[in-house]
Amino acid sequence: MSFPNKEDRLNCWSHRDEYWKCLDEAKSETDCNEFRKKYEQFCPSQWVKHFDRKREYLKFKERLELEGYVPEEKNQTSL
């Protein structure tokens, strides 16, 4: 795979940002299917995978900062 040029990168990033914005505002992921298709169309598959993982990490980090750390023992019920 050749590295995308500047225009391709900007297209990818703008479609990624539109998709993420939709996810933040939508009630479900199905509301953003069209944005997802454009995102996958304009971004290399490795980038889509990376950006998806990055979004999950950022959401996890945000939740951790808001709710704090919850030890695993408190989440499990006794057997």
PDB file of N, CA, C and O in Angstrom:
ATOM      1  N   MET A   1       0.840  -1.181   0.000  1.00  0.00           N
ATOM      2  CA  MET A   1       0.000   0.000   0.000  1.00  0.00           C
ATOM      3  C   MET A   1       0.884   1.241   0.000  1.00  0.00           C
ATOM      4  O   MET A   1       1.809   1.356   0.804  1.00  0.00           O
ATOM      5  N   SER A   2       0.598   2.148  -0.886  1.00  0.00           N
ATOM      6  CA  SER A   2       1.335   3.404  -0.899  1.00  0.00           C
ATOM      7  C   SER A   2       0.708   4.358   0.107  1.00  0.00           C
ATOM      8  O   SER A   2      -0.478   4.274   0.423  1.00  0.00           O
ATOM      9  N   PHE A   3       1.529   5.252   0.590  1.00  0.00           N
ATOM     10  CA  PHE A   3       1.049   6.206   1.590  1.00  0.00           C
ATOM     11  C   PHE A   3       0.157   7.240   0.921  1.00  0.00           C
ATOM     12  O   PHE A   3       0.526   7.784  -0.120  1.00  0.00           O
ATOM     13  N   PRO A   4      -1.023   7.526   1.502  1.00  0.00           N
ATOM     14  CA  PRO A   4      -1.932   8.509   0.902  1.00  0.00           C
ATOM     15  C   PRO A   4      -1.309   9.905   0.855  1.00  0.00           C
ATOM     16  O   PRO A   4      -0.554  10.291   1.747  1.00  0.00           O
ATOM     17  N   ASN A   5      -1.633  10.643  -0.188  1.00  0.00           N
ATOM     18  CA  ASN A   5      -1.122  12.007  -0.290  1.00  0.00           C
ATOM     19  C   ASN A   5      -1.915  12.927   0.640  1.00  0.00           C
ATOM     20  O   ASN A   5      -2.854  12.491   1.306  1.00  0.00           O
ATOM     21  N   LYS A   6      -1.531  14.185   0.676  1.00  0.00           N
ATOM     22  CA  LYS A   6      -2.129  15.127   1.615  1.00  0.00           C
ATOM     23  C   LYS A   6      -3.641  15.248   1.425  1.00  0.00           C
ATOM     24  O   LYS A   6      -4.391  15.269   2.400  1.00  0.00           O
ATOM     25  N   GLU A   7      -4.077  15.326   0.198  1.00  0.00           N
ATOM     26  CA  GLU A   7      -5.516  15.455  -0.074  1.00  0.00           C
ATOM     27  C   GLU A   7      -6.281  14.216   0.415  1.00  0.00           C
ATOM     28  O   GLU A   7      -7.355  14.331   1.004  1.00  0.00           O
ATOM     29  N   ASP A   8      -5.716  13.044   0.163  1.00  0.00           N
ATOM     30  CA  ASP A   8      -6.345  11.796   0.611  1.00  0.00           C
ATOM     31  C   ASP A   8      -6.424  11.730   2.135  1.00  0.00           C
ATOM     32  O   ASP A   8      -7.435  11.306   2.695  1.00  0.00           O
ATOM     33  N   ARG A   9      -5.358  12.150   2.792  1.00  0.00           N
ATOM     34  CA  ARG A   9      -5.355  12.147   4.262  1.00  0.00           C
ATOM     35  C   ARG A   9      -6.411  13.099   4.804  1.00  0.00           C
ATOM     36  O   ARG A   9      -7.141  12.758   5.735  1.00  0.00           O
ATOM     37  N   LEU A  10      -6.493  14.290   4.222  1.00  0.00           N
ATOM     38  CA  LEU A  10      -7.493  15.262   4.682  1.00  0.00           C
ATOM     39  C   LEU A  10      -8.913  14.745   4.460  1.00  0.00           C
ATOM     40  O   LEU A  10      -9.783  14.944   5.307  1.00  0.00           O
ATOM     41  N   ASN A  11      -9.154  14.080   3.322  1.00  0.00           N
ATOM     42  CA  ASN A  11     -10.468  13.474   3.073  1.00  0.00           C
ATOM     43  C   ASN A  11     -10.783  12.404   4.108  1.00  0.00           C
ATOM     44  O   ASN A  11     -11.890  12.344   4.644  1.00  0.00           O
ATOM     45  N   CYS A  12      -9.803  11.570   4.378  1.00  0.00           N
ATOM     46  CA  CYS A  12      -9.990  10.512   5.373  1.00  0.00           C
ATOM     47  C   CYS A  12     -10.322  11.112   6.727  1.00  0.00           C
ATOM     48  O   CYS A  12     -11.301  10.717   7.360  1.00  0.00           O
ATOM     49  N   TRP A  13      -9.527  12.051   7.170  1.00  0.00           N
ATOM     50  CA  TRP A  13      -9.730  12.636   8.495  1.00  0.00           C
ATOM     51  C   TRP A  13     -11.068  13.363   8.601  1.00  0.00           C
ATOM     52  O   TRP A  13     -11.725  13.307   9.640  1.00  0.00           O
ATOM     53  N   SER A  14     -11.471  14.045   7.533  1.00  0.00           N
ATOM     54  CA  SER A  14     -12.752  14.759   7.609  1.00  0.00           C
ATOM     55  C   SER A  14     -13.913  13.774   7.673  1.00  0.00           C
ATOM     56  O   SER A  14     -14.882  14.018   8.391  1.00  0.00           O
ATOM     57  N   HIS A  15     -13.837  12.660   6.934  1.00  0.00           N
ATOM     58  CA  HIS A  15     -14.898  11.658   7.007  1.00  0.00           C
ATOM     59  C   HIS A  15     -14.885  10.939   8.354  1.00  0.00           C
ATOM     60  O   HIS A  15     -15.942  10.604   8.889  1.00  0.00           O
ATOM     61  N   ARG A  16     -13.716  10.704   8.893  1.00  0.00           N
ATOM     62  CA  ARG A  16     -13.631  10.118  10.238  1.00  0.00           C
ATOM     63  C   ARG A  16     -14.284  11.044  11.261  1.00  0.00           C
ATOM     64  O   ARG A  16     -15.064  10.599  12.103  1.00  0.00           O
ATOM     65  N   ASP A  17     -13.963  12.330  11.182  1.00  0.00           N
ATOM     66  CA  ASP A  17     -14.515  13.296  12.132  1.00  0.00           C
ATOM     67  C   ASP A  17     -16.028  13.411  12.010  1.00  0.00           C
ATOM     68  O   ASP A  17     -16.724  13.537  13.018  1.00  0.00           O
ATOM     69  N   GLU A  18     -16.547  13.369  10.776  1.00  0.00           N
ATOM     70  CA  GLU A  18     -17.996  13.405  10.583  1.00  0.00           C
ATOM     71  C   GLU A  18     -18.652  12.173  11.194  1.00  0.00           C
ATOM     72  O   GLU A  18     -19.695  12.274  11.841  1.00  0.00           O
ATOM     73  N   TYR A  19     -18.045  11.021  10.987  1.00  0.00           N
ATOM     74  CA  TYR A  19     -18.572   9.772  11.557  1.00  0.00           C
ATOM     75  C   TYR A  19     -18.551   9.822  13.079  1.00  0.00           C
ATOM     76  O   TYR A  19     -19.541   9.469  13.718  1.00  0.00           O
ATOM     77  N   TRP A  20     -17.446  10.252  13.668  1.00  0.00           N
ATOM     78  CA  TRP A  20     -17.352  10.345  15.126  1.00  0.00           C
ATOM     79  C   TRP A  20     -18.357  11.342  15.674  1.00  0.00           C
ATOM     80  O   TRP A  20     -18.957  11.103  16.723  1.00  0.00           O
ATOM     81  N   LYS A  21     -18.549  12.453  14.983  1.00  0.00           N
ATOM     82  CA  LYS A  21     -19.533  13.444  15.419  1.00  0.00           C
ATOM     83  C   LYS A  21     -20.932  12.839  15.408  1.00  0.00           C
ATOM     84  O   LYS A  21     -21.713  13.049  16.337  1.00  0.00           O
ATOM     85  N   CYS A  22     -21.241  12.100  14.369  1.00  0.00           N
ATOM     86  CA  CYS A  22     -22.532  11.418  14.296  1.00  0.00           C
ATOM     87  C   CYS A  22     -22.690  10.442  15.454  1.00  0.00           C
ATOM     88  O   CYS A  22     -23.747  10.397  16.083  1.00  0.00           O
ATOM     89  N   LEU A  23     -21.647   9.657  15.745  1.00  0.00           N
ATOM     90  CA  LEU A  23     -21.720   8.711  16.855  1.00  0.00           C
ATOM     91  C   LEU A  23     -21.964   9.425  18.181  1.00  0.00           C
ATOM     92  O   LEU A  23     -22.708   8.928  19.026  1.00  0.00           O
ATOM     93  N   ASP A  24     -21.344  10.583  18.366  1.00  0.00           N
ATOM     94  CA  ASP A  24     -21.522  11.338  19.603  1.00  0.00           C
ATOM     95  C   ASP A  24     -22.932  11.885  19.742  1.00  0.00           C
ATOM     96  O   ASP A  24     -23.443  12.009  20.855  1.00  0.00           O
ATOM     97  N   GLU A  25     -23.569  12.214  18.612  1.00  0.00           N
ATOM     98  CA  GLU A  25     -24.891  12.832  18.643  1.00  0.00           C
ATOM     99  C   GLU A  25     -26.032  11.838  18.465  1.00  0.00           C
ATOM    100  O   GLU A  25     -27.157  12.113  18.882  1.00  0.00           O
ATOM    101  N   ALA A  26     -25.761  10.691  17.855  1.00  0.00           N
ATOM    102  CA  ALA A  26     -26.812   9.726  17.525  1.00  0.00           C
ATOM    103  C   ALA A  26     -27.173   8.857  18.717  1.00  0.00           C
ATOM    104  O   ALA A  26     -26.410   8.726  19.674  1.00  0.00           O
ATOM    105  N   LYS A  27     -28.348   8.274  18.630  1.00  0.00           N
ATOM    106  CA  LYS A  27     -28.805   7.366  19.677  1.00  0.00           C
ATOM    107  C   LYS A  27     -28.277   5.950  19.456  1.00  0.00           C
ATOM    108  O   LYS A  27     -28.129   5.186  20.409  1.00  0.00           O
ATOM    109  N   SER A  28     -27.990   5.599  18.196  1.00  0.00           N
ATOM    110  CA  SER A  28     -27.440   4.280  17.908  1.00  0.00           C
ATOM    111  C   SER A  28     -26.474   4.364  16.733  1.00  0.00           C
ATOM    112  O   SER A  28     -26.488   5.329  15.968  1.00  0.00           O
ATOM    113  N   GLU A  29     -25.641   3.345  16.602  1.00  0.00           N
ATOM    114  CA  GLU A  29     -24.660   3.325  15.517  1.00  0.00           C
ATOM    115  C   GLU A  29     -25.330   3.184  14.159  1.00  0.00           C
ATOM    116  O   GLU A  29     -24.780   3.628  13.150  1.00  0.00           O
ATOM    117  N   THR A  30     -26.508   2.574  14.119  1.00  0.00           N
ATOM    118  CA  THR A  30     -27.192   2.399  12.834  1.00  0.00           C
ATOM    119  C   THR A  30     -27.598   3.738  12.227  1.00  0.00           C
ATOM    120  O   THR A  30     -27.765   3.837  11.011  1.00  0.00           O
ATOM    121  N   ASP A  31     -27.759   4.762  13.050  1.00  0.00           N
ATOM    122  CA  ASP A  31     -28.066   6.095  12.541  1.00  0.00           C
ATOM    123  C   ASP A  31     -26.905   6.674  11.731  1.00  0.00           C
ATOM    124  O   ASP A  31     -27.091   7.620  10.966  1.00  0.00           O
ATOM    125  N   CYS A  32     -25.718   6.113  11.897  1.00  0.00           N
ATOM    126  CA  CYS A  32     -24.500   6.662  11.275  1.00  0.00           C
ATOM    127  C   CYS A  32     -23.934   5.763  10.184  1.00  0.00           C
ATOM    128  O   CYS A  32     -22.775   5.921   9.799  1.00  0.00           O
ATOM    129  N   ASN A  33     -24.723   4.828   9.682  1.00  0.00           N
ATOM    130  CA  ASN A  33     -24.223   3.885   8.674  1.00  0.00           C
ATOM    131  C   ASN A  33     -23.665   4.572   7.437  1.00  0.00           C
ATOM    132  O   ASN A  33     -22.633   4.152   6.912  1.00  0.00           O
ATOM    133  N   GLU A  34     -24.324   5.612   6.967  1.00  0.00           N
ATOM    134  CA  GLU A  34     -23.847   6.311   5.770  1.00  0.00           C
ATOM    135  C   GLU A  34     -22.504   6.979   6.021  1.00  0.00           C
ATOM    136  O   GLU A  34     -21.631   6.978   5.152  1.00  0.00           O
ATOM    137  N   PHE A  35     -22.338   7.550   7.214  1.00  0.00           N
ATOM    138  CA  PHE A  35     -21.058   8.168   7.566  1.00  0.00           C
ATOM    139  C   PHE A  35     -19.967   7.104   7.665  1.00  0.00           C
ATOM    140  O   PHE A  35     -18.828   7.339   7.261  1.00  0.00           O
ATOM    141  N   ARG A  36     -20.314   5.944   8.197  1.00  0.00           N
ATOM    142  CA  ARG A  36     -19.352   4.849   8.330  1.00  0.00           C
ATOM    143  C   ARG A  36     -18.882   4.375   6.941  1.00  0.00           C
ATOM    144  O   ARG A  36     -17.694   4.129   6.732  1.00  0.00           O
ATOM    145  N   LYS A  37     -19.813   4.252   6.015  1.00  0.00           N
ATOM    146  CA  LYS A  37     -19.465   3.811   4.663  1.00  0.00           C
ATOM    147  C   LYS A  37     -18.489   4.785   4.007  1.00  0.00           C
ATOM    148  O   LYS A  37     -17.519   4.360   3.381  1.00  0.00           O
ATOM    149  N   LYS A  38     -18.737   6.081   4.145  1.00  0.00           N
ATOM    150  CA  LYS A  38     -17.842   7.092   3.569  1.00  0.00           C
ATOM    151  C   LYS A  38     -16.478   7.042   4.244  1.00  0.00           C
ATOM    152  O   LYS A  38     -15.441   7.132   3.586  1.00  0.00           O
ATOM    153  N   TYR A  39     -16.494   6.897   5.562  1.00  0.00           N
ATOM    154  CA  TYR A  39     -15.261   6.792   6.350  1.00  0.00           C
ATOM    155  C   TYR A  39     -14.420   5.610   5.855  1.00  0.00           C
ATOM    156  O   TYR A  39     -13.217   5.751   5.636  1.00  0.00           O
ATOM    157  N   GLU A  40     -15.052   4.454   5.680  1.00  0.00           N
ATOM    158  CA  GLU A  40     -14.331   3.271   5.209  1.00  0.00           C
ATOM    159  C   GLU A  40     -13.902   3.416   3.747  1.00  0.00           C
ATOM    160  O   GLU A  40     -12.882   2.862   3.339  1.00  0.00           O
ATOM    161  N   GLN A  41     -14.673   4.152   2.971  1.00  0.00           N
ATOM    162  CA  GLN A  41     -14.345   4.352   1.554  1.00  0.00           C
ATOM    163  C   GLN A  41     -13.118   5.243   1.371  1.00  0.00           C
ATOM    164  O   GLN A  41     -12.301   5.003   0.482  1.00  0.00           O
ATOM    165  N   PHE A  42     -12.990   6.270   2.209  1.00  0.00           N
ATOM    166  CA  PHE A  42     -11.920   7.250   2.019  1.00  0.00           C
ATOM    167  C   PHE A  42     -10.679   6.988   2.868  1.00  0.00           C
ATOM    168  O   PHE A  42      -9.660   7.651   2.676  1.00  0.00           O
ATOM    169  N   CYS A  43     -10.736   6.050   3.790  1.00  0.00           N
ATOM    170  CA  CYS A  43      -9.577   5.762   4.642  1.00  0.00           C
ATOM    171  C   CYS A  43      -9.053   4.353   4.370  1.00  0.00           C
ATOM    172  O   CYS A  43      -9.837   3.431   4.146  1.00  0.00           O
ATOM    173  N   PRO A  44      -7.742   4.186   4.388  1.00  0.00           N
ATOM    174  CA  PRO A  44      -7.183   2.832   4.277  1.00  0.00           C
ATOM    175  C   PRO A  44      -7.679   1.961   5.436  1.00  0.00           C
ATOM    176  O   PRO A  44      -7.899   2.458   6.541  1.00  0.00           O
ATOM    177  N   SER A  45      -7.849   0.683   5.183  1.00  0.00           N
ATOM    178  CA  SER A  45      -8.426  -0.215   6.192  1.00  0.00           C
ATOM    179  C   SER A  45      -7.610  -0.247   7.487  1.00  0.00           C
ATOM    180  O   SER A  45      -8.176  -0.351   8.575  1.00  0.00           O
ATOM    181  N   GLN A  46      -6.276  -0.159   7.368  1.00  0.00           N
ATOM    182  CA  GLN A  46      -5.453  -0.141   8.586  1.00  0.00           C
ATOM    183  C   GLN A  46      -5.737   1.106   9.406  1.00  0.00           C
ATOM    184  O   GLN A  46      -5.715   1.055  10.636  1.00  0.00           O
ATOM    185  N   TRP A  47      -6.001   2.214   8.748  1.00  0.00           N
ATOM    186  CA  TRP A  47      -6.299   3.454   9.441  1.00  0.00           C
ATOM    187  C   TRP A  47      -7.654   3.365  10.133  1.00  0.00           C
ATOM    188  O   TRP A  47      -7.813   3.829  11.262  1.00  0.00           O
ATOM    189  N   VAL A  48      -8.631   2.766   9.452  1.00  0.00           N
ATOM    190  CA  VAL A  48      -9.962   2.607  10.047  1.00  0.00           C
ATOM    191  C   VAL A  48      -9.843   1.794  11.331  1.00  0.00           C
ATOM    192  O   VAL A  48     -10.413   2.154  12.361  1.00  0.00           O
ATOM    193  N   LYS A  49      -9.104   0.708  11.259  1.00  0.00           N
ATOM    194  CA  LYS A  49      -8.896  -0.142  12.438  1.00  0.00           C
ATOM    195  C   LYS A  49      -8.219   0.654  13.560  1.00  0.00           C
ATOM    196  O   LYS A  49      -8.631   0.578  14.717  1.00  0.00           O
ATOM    197  N   HIS A  50      -7.195   1.404  13.213  1.00  0.00           N
ATOM    198  CA  HIS A  50      -6.478   2.217  14.202  1.00  0.00           C
ATOM    199  C   HIS A  50      -7.390   3.280  14.809  1.00  0.00           C
ATOM    200  O   HIS A  50      -7.432   3.441  16.029  1.00  0.00           O
ATOM    201  N   PHE A  51      -8.117   4.001  13.964  1.00  0.00           N
ATOM    202  CA  PHE A  51      -8.994   5.064  14.465  1.00  0.00           C
ATOM    203  C   PHE A  51     -10.122   4.503  15.324  1.00  0.00           C
ATOM    204  O   PHE A  51     -10.507   5.126  16.313  1.00  0.00           O
ATOM    205  N   ASP A  52     -10.656   3.338  14.964  1.00  0.00           N
ATOM    206  CA  ASP A  52     -11.703   2.715  15.772  1.00  0.00           C
ATOM    207  C   ASP A  52     -11.173   2.368  17.170  1.00  0.00           C
ATOM    208  O   ASP A  52     -11.838   2.609  18.177  1.00  0.00           O
ATOM    209  N   ARG A  53      -9.965   1.798  17.207  1.00  0.00           N
ATOM    210  CA  ARG A  53      -9.357   1.485  18.507  1.00  0.00           C
ATOM    211  C   ARG A  53      -9.060   2.754  19.298  1.00  0.00           C
ATOM    212  O   ARG A  53      -9.230   2.789  20.516  1.00  0.00           O
ATOM    213  N   LYS A  54      -8.621   3.782  18.608  1.00  0.00           N
ATOM    214  CA  LYS A  54      -8.320   5.051  19.268  1.00  0.00           C
ATOM    215  C   LYS A  54      -9.588   5.647  19.886  1.00  0.00           C
ATOM    216  O   LYS A  54      -9.557   6.147  21.011  1.00  0.00           O
ATOM    217  N   ARG A  55     -10.699   5.593  19.151  1.00  0.00           N
ATOM    218  CA  ARG A  55     -11.961   6.121  19.676  1.00  0.00           C
ATOM    219  C   ARG A  55     -12.392   5.345  20.927  1.00  0.00           C
ATOM    220  O   ARG A  55     -12.812   5.944  21.917  1.00  0.00           O
ATOM    221  N   GLU A  56     -12.286   4.021  20.878  1.00  0.00           N
ATOM    222  CA  GLU A  56     -12.641   3.203  22.043  1.00  0.00           C
ATOM    223  C   GLU A  56     -11.763   3.562  23.240  1.00  0.00           C
ATOM    224  O   GLU A  56     -12.253   3.665  24.364  1.00  0.00           O
ATOM    225  N   TYR A  57     -10.476   3.750  22.999  1.00  0.00           N
ATOM    226  CA  TYR A  57      -9.567   4.124  24.083  1.00  0.00           C
ATOM    227  C   TYR A  57      -9.931   5.492  24.653  1.00  0.00           C
ATOM    228  O   TYR A  57      -9.953   5.668  25.871  1.00  0.00           O
ATOM    229  N   LEU A  58     -10.217   6.458  23.786  1.00  0.00           N
ATOM    230  CA  LEU A  58     -10.567   7.799  24.263  1.00  0.00           C
ATOM    231  C   LEU A  58     -11.863   7.780  25.066  1.00  0.00           C
ATOM    232  O   LEU A  58     -11.987   8.491  26.063  1.00  0.00           O
ATOM    233  N   LYS A  59     -12.836   6.964  24.630  1.00  0.00           N
ATOM    234  CA  LYS A  59     -14.094   6.833  25.385  1.00  0.00           C
ATOM    235  C   LYS A  59     -13.831   6.176  26.743  1.00  0.00           C
ATOM    236  O   LYS A  59     -14.388   6.598  27.756  1.00  0.00           O
ATOM    237  N   PHE A  60     -12.984   5.143  26.761  1.00  0.00           N
ATOM    238  CA  PHE A  60     -12.627   4.477  28.013  1.00  0.00           C
ATOM    239  C   PHE A  60     -11.933   5.455  28.956  1.00  0.00           C
ATOM    240  O   PHE A  60     -12.246   5.511  30.145  1.00  0.00           O
ATOM    241  N   LYS A  61     -10.996   6.217  28.419  1.00  0.00           N
ATOM    242  CA  LYS A  61     -10.248   7.182  29.224  1.00  0.00           C
ATOM    243  C   LYS A  61     -11.184   8.247  29.798  1.00  0.00           C
ATOM    244  O   LYS A  61     -11.056   8.623  30.964  1.00  0.00           O
ATOM    245  N   GLU A  62     -12.118   8.731  28.991  1.00  0.00           N
ATOM    246  CA  GLU A  62     -13.087   9.728  29.441  1.00  0.00           C
ATOM    247  C   GLU A  62     -13.962   9.170  30.566  1.00  0.00           C
ATOM    248  O   GLU A  62     -14.201   9.841  31.570  1.00  0.00           O
ATOM    249  N   ARG A  63     -14.440   7.926  30.383  1.00  0.00           N
ATOM    250  CA  ARG A  63     -15.273   7.287  31.407  1.00  0.00           C
ATOM    251  C   ARG A  63     -14.475   7.077  32.693  1.00  0.00           C
ATOM    252  O   ARG A  63     -15.004   7.265  33.788  1.00  0.00           O
ATOM    253  N   LEU A  64     -13.217   6.692  32.567  1.00  0.00           N
ATOM    254  CA  LEU A  64     -12.351   6.475  33.719  1.00  0.00           C
ATOM    255  C   LEU A  64     -12.132   7.767  34.492  1.00  0.00           C
ATOM    256  O   LEU A  64     -12.133   7.767  35.722  1.00  0.00           O
ATOM    257  N   GLU A  65     -11.943   8.871  33.769  1.00  0.00           N
ATOM    258  CA  GLU A  65     -11.741  10.162  34.420  1.00  0.00           C
ATOM    259  C   GLU A  65     -13.008  10.638  35.131  1.00  0.00           C
ATOM    260  O   GLU A  65     -12.927  11.263  36.188  1.00  0.00           O
ATOM    261  N   LEU A  66     -14.169  10.346  34.562  1.00  0.00           N
ATOM    262  CA  LEU A  66     -15.434  10.777  35.168  1.00  0.00           C
ATOM    263  C   LEU A  66     -15.847   9.901  36.352  1.00  0.00           C
ATOM    264  O   LEU A  66     -16.243  10.404  37.403  1.00  0.00           O
ATOM    265  N   GLU A  67     -15.748   8.586  36.163  1.00  0.00           N
ATOM    266  CA  GLU A  67     -16.233   7.641  37.172  1.00  0.00           C
ATOM    267  C   GLU A  67     -15.151   7.177  38.133  1.00  0.00           C
ATOM    268  O   GLU A  67     -15.454   6.723  39.237  1.00  0.00           O
ATOM    269  N   GLY A  68     -13.907   7.285  37.730  1.00  0.00           N
ATOM    270  CA  GLY A  68     -12.814   6.799  38.559  1.00  0.00           C
ATOM    271  C   GLY A  68     -12.590   5.315  38.361  1.00  0.00           C
ATOM    272  O   GLY A  68     -13.346   4.649  37.654  1.00  0.00           O
ATOM    273  N   TYR A  69     -11.562   4.812  38.980  1.00  0.00           N
ATOM    274  CA  TYR A  69     -11.202   3.400  38.870  1.00  0.00           C
ATOM    275  C   TYR A  69     -12.091   2.565  39.773  1.00  0.00           C
ATOM    276  O   TYR A  69     -12.282   2.894  40.944  1.00  0.00           O
ATOM    277  N   VAL A  70     -12.636   1.483  39.229  1.00  0.00           N
ATOM    278  CA  VAL A  70     -13.439   0.548  40.010  1.00  0.00           C
ATOM    279  C   VAL A  70     -12.700  -0.785  40.002  1.00  0.00           C
ATOM    280  O   VAL A  70     -12.575  -1.418  38.954  1.00  0.00           O
ATOM    281  N   PRO A  71     -12.207  -1.220  41.175  1.00  0.00           N
ATOM    282  CA  PRO A  71     -11.476  -2.501  41.219  1.00  0.00           C
ATOM    283  C   PRO A  71     -12.337  -3.654  40.714  1.00  0.00           C
ATOM    284  O   PRO A  71     -13.554  -3.651  40.901  1.00  0.00           O
ATOM    285  N   GLU A  72     -11.720  -4.624  40.085  1.00  0.00           N
ATOM    286  CA  GLU A  72     -12.425  -5.757  39.484  1.00  0.00           C
ATOM    287  C   GLU A  72     -13.208  -6.560  40.513  1.00  0.00           C
ATOM    288  O   GLU A  72     -14.290  -7.057  40.203  1.00  0.00           O
ATOM    289  N   GLU A  73     -12.685  -6.702  41.741  1.00  0.00           N
ATOM    290  CA  GLU A  73     -13.366  -7.486  42.768  1.00  0.00           C
ATOM    291  C   GLU A  73     -14.754  -6.933  43.088  1.00  0.00           C
ATOM    292  O   GLU A  73     -15.675  -7.696  43.381  1.00  0.00           O
ATOM    293  N   LYS A  74     -14.901  -5.636  43.033  1.00  0.00           N
ATOM    294  CA  LYS A  74     -16.202  -5.017  43.341  1.00  0.00           C
ATOM    295  C   LYS A  74     -17.207  -5.227  42.224  1.00  0.00           C
ATOM    296  O   LYS A  74     -18.413  -5.144  42.457  1.00  0.00           O
ATOM    297  N   ASN A  75     -16.739  -5.495  41.033  1.00  0.00           N
ATOM    298  CA  ASN A  75     -17.635  -5.703  39.898  1.00  0.00           C
ATOM    299  C   ASN A  75     -18.185  -7.113  39.858  1.00  0.00           C
ATOM    300  O   ASN A  75     -19.242  -7.333  39.265  1.00  0.00           O
ATOM    301  N   GLN A  76     -17.514  -8.074  40.462  1.00  0.00           N
ATOM    302  CA  GLN A  76     -17.915  -9.463  40.399  1.00  0.00           C
ATOM    303  C   GLN A  76     -18.736  -9.829  41.631  1.00  0.00           C
ATOM    304  O   GLN A  76     -18.528  -9.285  42.715  1.00  0.00           O
ATOM    305  N   THR A  77     -19.665 -10.754  41.447  1.00  0.00           N
ATOM    306  CA  THR A  77     -20.457 -11.244  42.579  1.00  0.00           C
ATOM    307  C   THR A  77     -19.792 -12.508  43.112  1.00  0.00           C
ATOM    308  O   THR A  77     -19.091 -13.214  42.387  1.00  0.00           O
ATOM    309  N   SER A  78     -20.022 -12.775  44.375  1.00  0.00           N
ATOM    310  CA  SER A  78     -19.433 -13.978  44.991  1.00  0.00           C
ATOM    311  C   SER A  78     -20.152 -15.215  44.483  1.00  0.00           C
ATOM    312  O   SER A  78     -21.358 -15.207  44.239  1.00  0.00           O
ATOM    313  N   LEU A  79     -19.369 -16.285  44.330  1.00  0.00           N
ATOM    314  CA  LEU A  79     -19.968 -17.554  43.868  1.00  0.00           C
ATOM    315  C   LEU A  79     -20.368 -18.418  45.013  1.00  0.00           C
ATOM    316  O   LEU A  79     -20.886 -19.516  44.807  1.00  0.00           O
TER     317      LEU A  79
END
